[in-house]
Amino acid sequence: MTHDVNIKSFNAWLKFLGKKRPICIAGPCSAETEVQVMKTAKQLKETAGLTIYRSGIWKPRTRPNTFEGVGEKGLPWLKRVKDELNMFVTTEVANGYHVEKALKYDIDILWIGARSTANPFVVQEIANALKGVNIPVMIKNPINPDIALWLGAVERVHSVGIDRISAIHRGFSSFGAKKYRNLPQWQIPIEFRNYIPNIPMICDPSHIAGNKERIEEISQRAMDLNFDGLIIESHFNPEAALSDAQQQLTPKKLKKLLDKIQIRKLVGKNEKLSNTLTAMRSLIDDLDASLLDTMEKRMKIVETIGMFKKQNNLIVLQQKRWDELMRKNLNIAKKKGLSKTFVNNFFKFIHQESINKQSKIIND
């Protein structure tokens, strides 16, 4: 199912920006001082050859008493980057006032942050402030994994006449200690693109990683999934940064990262490659069909067990049985070289569906 949103294609963005894929947008998490803004921008252009500069002016912070940006006084600094270094500049807006001030200082591109995307009232206020101004807008995914909210934000902005919209994948919040600051959940941006196929998709590896070490890995993964660009936090002196110091790269390190990333080709019109992929995908299709047949048989047994539990007044969840099953399957998965996380999640979904079916039988 596609949404009726007439987004200009990525090629139109490339023409606007005068660049080839992948677009790279970089700059500090926050504009801190005029010296910091200018020094970082100059290094990004001279060292990495970048022409699109990002910096937060207003910073939505999770908790008070942390650095929340310099506010409007930082906008002339971005204007100076634009005028003196001939770079495009972009910043985050979170309300109508931000939009008004950003437009006043001739900011080239705006972005809507994850917290704002999660609030339709905020997005609508931003959209209303943009009415009649066809400026490019980048929209980050909401902090929670909700495709409908993300799509709704695109639709609200598009409804006021904005047709240069791109999506930014910055990962999703989750509770507890984890490998990433925000879980990538790559299937969500892939699914999002099924609804709006030609929307430019940009990855934010800085906010997914939360640390410098994983930015390259995530950037490469995004390129392998045919993302159109990257937005990466960069500071000339990350250790002194007032926000997100641990996930910012120096311009020199960013250049090394960009040089290492491999941009792989599409199959395109290469008949030999296409035929080989078609053959392998056919095998996958057959295995998927076999999986579904097996699942159908499994669920029929689940229903039979549900009837038995009903007749004998037994509870649905047999915790000891579930624990034993998971231990056994995880041991088998390890021997077969399968990811523990994948197998764990796979059987959790199956188990939940089994519980749903048996609960329905018992309570019907």
C-alpha positions in Angstrom: 0.0 0.0 0.0 1.4 3.4 -1.0 0.4 6.8 0.3 -0.7 9.5 -2.0 2.2 11.8 -1.2 3.9 13.5 -4.1 7.4 13.6 -2.8 10.1 14.8 -5.2 12.5 12.0 -6.0 16.0 11.7 -4.6 17.3 12.8 -8.0 15.6 16.1 -7.5 17.4 16.4 -4.1 20.7 15.7 -5.8 20.0 18.4 -8.3 19.2 20.8 -5.5 22.3 19.9 -3.6 24.6 19.4 -6.5 25.8 16.1 -5.1 25.9 12.4 -5.8 24.7 9.6 -3.5 25.4 9.3 -0.7 24.5 12.8 0.6 26.4 13.5 3.8 25.2 16.1 6.2 27.5 16.8 9.2 28.2 19.2 12.0 28.0 19.5 15.8 25.2 18.3 17.9 24.8 21.8 19.2 26.0 25.2 18.1 27.9 26.3 21.2 30.0 29.4 20.2 30.5 31.2 16.9 34.1 30.1 16.9 33.1 26.4 17.3 30.5 26.7 14.6 32.8 28.3 12.1 35.9 26.2 12.9 34.0 22.9 12.6 32.3 24.0 9.3 35.6 25.1 7.8 37.2 21.8 8.6 34.3 19.8 7.3 34.5 21.6 4.0 38.3 21.6 3.6 39.0 18.2 5.1 36.0 16.2 4.1 34.7 18.2 1.1 31.2 18.5 2.6 28.7 21.2 1.7 25.8 20.6 4.0 26.2 21.7 7.6 24.0 20.7 10.5 23.8 22.1 14.0 21.2 22.2 16.7 20.2 25.7 17.8 17.3 24.7 20.1 18.1 21.3 21.8 15.2 19.3 23.3 16.7 17.6 26.3 15.2 14.6 28.2 16.0 16.2 31.6 16.3 19.9 32.8 19.5 21.6 33.8 21.3 20.3 30.8 22.6 22.3 27.8 19.5 23.1 25.8 21.1 25.1 23.0 22.0 28.8 22.5 18.7 29.6 20.9 18.2 32.4 18.3 21.6 34.0 18.8 23.1 30.9 17.1 21.2 31.5 13.8 23.5 34.3 12.6 26.4 31.9 13.1 24.8 29.4 10.7 24.1 32.3 8.3 27.8 33.2 8.4 28.6 29.5 7.5 26.2 29.8 4.6 27.5 33.1 3.3 31.3 32.8 3.9 31.8 29.1 3.2 29.1 28.6 0.6 27.6 25.7 2.4 23.9 24.7 2.9 22.8 24.9 6.5 20.2 23.0 8.4 18.8 23.0 11.9 16.0 21.4 14.0 12.7 23.2 14.5 10.2 22.1 17.2 7.5 24.7 17.0 6.2 27.6 14.8 8.5 30.1 16.5 11.5 28.1 15.6 10.3 28.0 11.9 9.8 31.7 11.8 13.3 32.5 13.2 15.0 29.9 11.0 13.4 31.3 7.8 14.3 34.8 8.9 18.0 33.8 8.9 17.7 32.0 5.5 18.3 28.5 6.8 18.3 26.2 3.7 16.9 22.9 5.2 14.9 22.2 8.3 14.5 19.0 10.2 11.8 17.8 12.7 13.2 15.8 15.6 12.1 12.4 16.9 10.3 13.9 20.0 8.4 16.3 17.7 7.4 13.6 15.2 5.8 11.7 18.0 3.4 14.6 18.7 0.9 15.4 15.9 0.0 18.7 17.5 3.6 19.9 17.3 4.0 18.6 13.7 0.8 20.4 12.6 2.1 23.7 14.2 5.3 23.4 12.3 3.4 22.6 9.1 1.2 25.6 9.5 4.2 27.8 10.0 5.7 26.4 6.7 2.6 27.1 4.6 3.6 28.9 1.5 7.3 28.3 1.9 8.6 25.4 -0.2 11.8 24.6 1.9 13.3 21.1 2.1 12.3 19.4 5.3 13.8 16.2 6.9 11.6 14.3 9.3 13.1 11.9 11.9 11.3 8.8 12.9 9.4 9.1 16.2 11.2 7.9 19.3 8.8 4.9 19.5 8.6 2.4 16.6 5.3 3.7 15.1 5.2 3.9 11.3 1.8 5.6 11.4 3.2 8.6 13.4 6.1 8.9 11.0 3.8 8.7 7.9 1.4 11.2 9.5 4.2 13.7 10.0 5.2 13.4 6.3 1.6 13.9 5.3 1.0 16.9 7.5 4.1 18.7 6.1 3.3 17.7 2.6 -0.3 19.0 2.9 0.9 22.6 3.2 2.8 22.4 -0.1 6.2 21.0 0.9 7.4 18.5 -1.7 11.1 18.2 -0.9 10.7 15.9 2.1 13.2 13.3 3.3 13.0 10.8 6.1 15.7 10.4 8.7 16.1 7.0 10.5 17.7 7.6 13.9 16.6 4.4 15.7 14.1 3.8 18.4 14.2 4.1 22.2 14.0 1.0 24.4 14.3 0.3 28.1 17.4 -1.0 29.7 21.1 -1.5 28.8 21.7 -2.3 25.1 24.2 -2.4 22.3 22.9 0.8 20.7 21.7 4.1 22.2 18.6 3.7 20.0 17.8 0.3 18.4 18.1 0.4 14.6 15.1 -1.9 13.9 16.0 -1.7 10.2 12.8 -3.4 9.2 10.8 -0.2 10.1 12.5 2.2 7.6 12.3 -0.5 5.0 8.6 -0.9 5.7 8.2 2.9 5.7 9.5 3.0 2.2 6.9 0.6 1.0 4.3 3.3 1.8 6.3 6.2 0.1 8.7 4.4 -2.2 10.6 7.5 -3.6 11.1 9.4 -0.4 14.9 10.0 0.2 16.0 8.0 3.3 18.8 9.3 5.4 20.4 7.4 8.3 21.5 9.1 11.5 24.2 6.7 12.7 25.3 9.0 15.5 22.0 8.7 17.4 21.6 5.0 16.7 25.1 4.3 17.9 25.5 6.7 20.8 29.3 6.3 20.6 32.0 6.8 18.0 33.0 3.2 17.7 29.8 2.0 16.0 29.2 4.8 13.6 31.1 3.3 10.7 29.3 -0.1 11.1 25.9 1.5 11.1 26.8 3.8 8.2 27.9 0.9 6.1 24.7 -1.0 6.9 22.6 1.9 5.8 24.4 2.1 2.5 24.0 -1.7 2.0 20.2 -1.1 2.5 20.3 1.5 -0.2 19.8 4.6 2.0 20.4 7.8 0.2 22.5 9.6 2.7 23.9 10.1 6.2 23.6 12.8 8.8 26.6 12.5 11.2 27.5 14.6 14.2 31.0 16.2 13.9 32.8 18.6 16.2 36.3 20.0 15.8 36.9 19.0 19.5 34.4 16.4 20.6 35.8 16.0 24.1 34.8 19.6 24.9 31.3 19.3 23.4 28.5 20.5 25.6 26.1 17.7 24.4 26.6 14.2 23.0 30.4 14.4 23.2 30.7 10.6 23.0 29.1 10.2 19.6 30.7 13.1 17.7 33.6 12.6 15.3 36.3 15.1 14.3 36.1 16.2 10.6 39.3 14.3 10.0 37.9 11.0 11.4 34.6 11.6 9.5 36.6 11.9 6.3 38.3 8.6 7.0 35.0 6.9 7.7 33.4 8.2 4.4 36.4 7.0 2.5 36.1 3.5 3.9 32.3 3.1 3.2 31.6 0.9 0.2 28.7 2.0 -2.1 27.5 -1.3 -3.6 25.7 -1.4 -6.9 22.1 -2.3 -7.7 21.4 -5.4 -9.9 20.0 -3.0 -12.6 20.1 -4.5 -16.1 22.8 -7.0 -15.5 21.1 -10.2 -16.8 23.6 -12.6 -15.3 23.4 -11.1 -11.8 19.6 -10.8 -12.0 19.2 -14.5 -13.0 21.4 -15.6 -10.2 19.5 -13.6 -7.6 16.2 -14.8 -9.0 17.3 -18.4 -8.6 18.4 -17.9 -5.0 15.2 -16.0 -4.1 13.2 -18.8 -5.6 14.8 -21.1 -3.0 13.9 -18.7 -0.2 10.3 -18.5 -1.5 10.1 -22.3 -1.3 11.5 -22.4 2.2 9.1 -19.6 3.3 6.2 -21.6 2.0 7.5 -24.6 4.0 7.8 -22.5 7.1 4.2 -21.4 6.8 3.0 -25.0 6.3 4.9 -26.0 9.4 3.5 -23.1 11.4 0.0 -24.1 10.3 0.5 -27.6 11.6 2.0 -26.3 14.8 -1.0 -24.0 15.5 -3.4 -26.9 14.9 -1.6 -28.8 17.7 -1.7 -25.7 19.9 -5.5 -25.5 19.4 -5.8 -29.2 20.4 -3.8 -28.6 23.5 -6.0 -25.6 24.2 -9.1 -27.8 24.1 -7.4 -30.3 26.4 -6.6 -27.5 28.9 -10.2 -26.3 28.8 -11.6 -29.8 29.4 -9.3 -30.3 32.4 -9.5 -26.7 33.8 -5.7 -26.1 33.3 -4.1 -22.7 33.1 -2.9 -21.5 29.7 0.7 -20.5 30.6 2.9 -23.5 31.7 6.0 -21.5 32.7 8.2 -24.6 33.4 7.5 -26.0 29.9 8.2 -22.6 28.3 11.5 -22.2 30.1 12.6 -25.7 29.1 11.6 -25.1 25.5 13.6 -21.9 25.2 16.7 -23.4 26.8 16.6 -26.3 24.3 15.9 -24.1 21.3 18.6 -21.6 22.2 21.2 -24.5 22.6 20.2 -25.9 19.1 20.3 -22.4 17.6 23.9 -21.8 18.9 25.1 -25.1 17.3 23.5 -24.0 14.0 25.1 -20.6 14.1 21.8 -18.7 14.5 21.6 -15.5 16.4 20.4 -15.9 20.0 18.4 -12.6 19.7 16.7 -13.7 16.5 15.8 -17.1 17.8 14.6 -15.7 21.2 12.4 -13.1 19.5 11.1 -15.7 16.9 9.9 -18.1 19.6 8.5 -15.3 21.7 6.2 -14.3 18.8 5.2 -17.9 18.3 4.6 -18.4 22.0 2.5 -15.3 22.2 0.3 -16.4 19.3 -0.1 -19.8 21.0 -1.2 -18.1 24.2 -3.7 -16.0 22.3 -5.2 -19.0 20.5 -5.5 -21.1 23.7 -6.9 -18.2 25.7 -9.6 -17.7 23.1 -10.5 -21.4 23.2 -10.6 -21.6 27.0 -12.6 -18.4 27.4 -14.9 -18.8 24.4 
